[in-house]
Amino acid sequence: SDPIEGDQFDFEALGDTDYLIVSTSSCLGFPPSNFIDFSHQLKLAAATNPGCLDHMRHTVWGNGDERWRATYMSMPRYVDRLLEEGGST
């Protein structure tokens, strides 16, 4: 299917998703503006329904600038961890 911006993603569709590819960056350690809702929904799913994504495989492509060492790749790593907490591999 076509790429979708994070905040346009229908979270209910994850139940029918076999593979998810996420591409994101960090903005001072926080999600970019078009990814805030996605990251929030993912956090809720991982916290309230562990294993809800155990049918799915994922990959996270992180974008960033190494000059921002303190927050470099923090959001991609966080999303990867949340997906794993949800059961995705």
Backbone torsions as a table, in degrees:
resi	resn	phi	psi	omega
1	SER	NA	172.4	-177.6
2	ASP	-76.7	152.6	175.2
3	PRO	-61.6	147.5	-179.7
4	ILE	-131.7	136.6	174.4
5	GLU	-65.2	148.2	-175.8
6	GLY	-50.8	-47.4	-177.1
7	ASP	-75.5	-7.0	176.4
8	GLN	-97.4	-4.9	-175.3
9	PHE	-73.1	133.2	176.2
10	ASP	-85.6	105.7	-175.0
11	PHE	-63.0	-26.4	177.3
12	GLU	-64.0	-23.7	-179.1
13	ALA	-70.3	-15.5	-179.8
14	LEU	-62.5	-26.0	178.0
15	GLY	-63.6	-25.9	179.8
16	ASP	-107.0	10.5	-175.6
17	THR	-98.3	125.9	176.7
18	ASP	-90.2	-37.9	-177.6
19	TYR	-132.7	134.4	178.7
20	LEU	-127.5	128.3	175.3
21	ILE	-113.1	121.7	-179.5
22	VAL	-114.0	132.1	174.3
23	SER	-122.7	121.3	-179.2
24	THR	-151.2	166.1	175.1
25	SER	-125.2	-175.0	173.8
26	SER	-117.8	147.8	174.6
27	CYS	-121.5	92.1	-173.8
28	LEU	58.2	35.1	177.7
29	GLY	91.6	-5.5	-178.9
30	PHE	-109.9	165.5	178.9
31	PRO	-68.6	150.3	173.6
32	PRO	-62.8	161.9	-173.2
33	SER	-59.0	-30.7	-179.1
34	ASN	-88.9	14.0	-176.1
35	PHE	-131.0	1.4	-175.4
36	ILE	-63.7	-48.8	-177.6
37	ASP	-64.4	-42.9	179.4
38	PHE	-58.8	-48.7	-177.5
39	SER	-65.1	-35.9	178.0
40	HIS	-66.2	-46.7	179.1
41	GLN	-62.7	-37.7	177.8
42	LEU	-65.6	-40.9	178.0
43	LYS	-62.7	-43.8	178.1
44	LEU	-61.9	-43.8	-179.5
45	ALA	-62.5	-44.4	-178.4
46	ALA	-66.6	-36.4	-176.8
47	ALA	-78.6	-36.5	-173.0
48	THR	-99.9	-16.8	-176.4
49	ASN	-143.0	64.0	179.6
50	PRO	-56.3	137.5	179.8
51	GLY	88.9	-1.3	-177.3
52	CYS	-66.4	-16.2	-179.2
53	LEU	-111.9	19.4	-174.6
54	ASP	-68.9	-9.2	176.3
55	HIS	-86.8	-4.4	-167.9
56	MET	-115.2	151.0	170.7
57	ARG	-115.2	151.2	-177.4
58	HIS	-144.1	163.4	168.2
59	THR	-141.2	148.0	178.4
60	VAL	-121.8	124.9	176.9
61	TRP	-102.8	114.2	-179.0
62	GLY	-97.9	140.1	175.9
63	ASN	-117.9	141.6	178.7
64	GLY	-176.6	176.6	-179.3
65	ASP	-120.2	116.0	-176.3
66	GLU	-60.4	-16.3	178.5
67	ARG	-67.1	-18.6	177.9
68	TRP	-98.0	62.2	-172.7
69	ARG	-53.8	-40.8	-174.9
70	ALA	-64.0	-28.9	-177.2
71	THR	-122.2	6.5	-177.2
72	TYR	-56.4	122.3	177.2
73	MET	62.9	18.3	-178.1
74	SER	-66.0	-41.0	-179.5
75	MET	-70.7	-45.7	176.0
76	PRO	-57.9	-41.0	179.0
77	ARG	-65.5	-40.7	179.4
78	TYR	-63.3	-45.5	179.2
79	VAL	-62.7	-42.6	177.6
80	ASP	-59.4	-44.3	-179.8
81	ARG	-64.3	-42.9	179.4
82	LEU	-64.5	-41.0	177.1
83	LEU	-61.6	-40.8	177.9
84	GLU	-67.0	-39.9	177.2
85	GLU	-63.6	-30.1	176.1
86	GLY	-77.3	-7.2	176.8
87	GLY	107.2	-7.6	179.1
88	SER	-69.5	151.0	177.8
89	THR	-118.2	NA	NA
